[in-house]
Amino acid sequence: MPRLGDCVLKGASGTAYSMKVYAGSTRFNDFIPGVFVIAKMKGDDVRALYLGESDNVDPALSKHPRRADFESAGFDRILFLRNADKSTREAVVSDLTTALKPELAD
């Protein structure tokens, strides 16, 4: 899973989250927990489509019930922040969702 780069996203709280950037077609190794952002990117400009978290990000992304929506919206990047603690992941998703207002929010 080759990384394309890094970017920093700021939450509504002002906290900066350093995310690793991957191609939208990336498959992750099993049992990697973290926060993910389904996005479209042009240079450093990030257009968040959807945010989520999972104990095992690969199946969460590849079998996501809204995968067809992501593809229709033309996503091309997955931004990822590895974190094993579920309550921390949920707090990060909430903070980023408030700030980024993803287009395909639940």
C-alpha positions, 0 to 999 in steps of 0.5 A: 500500500504505497503512500502518496504523501501526507496532509494535515486536516484541522478539526473544528476544535483547532486540532491538527491531524496528520493524515497519510494520503493513499490512492482511492484504489488502495487495499490496506493490510488486515486489522489496521485500525484508524480514521479514514477520509474518502476524498477528492484532492487537487494539489493540497485542496481536500474535498471530503466526501465521507469520514469514518473509523474502523478497527479494520479499515480495509473491509470497512472501505472495500465493503462499505454500504456507500461504496457506490456513492463514493465512486459516483462522486469520483473519489480518488484519495483515502486519507488515513490516521492510524489509531487503535482506540475506538473512543479516540477515533470517534472523537476525531471523526466528530471533530473533522466532520464538524470542520469539513462537512463531508458531502456524503455524511450519514 
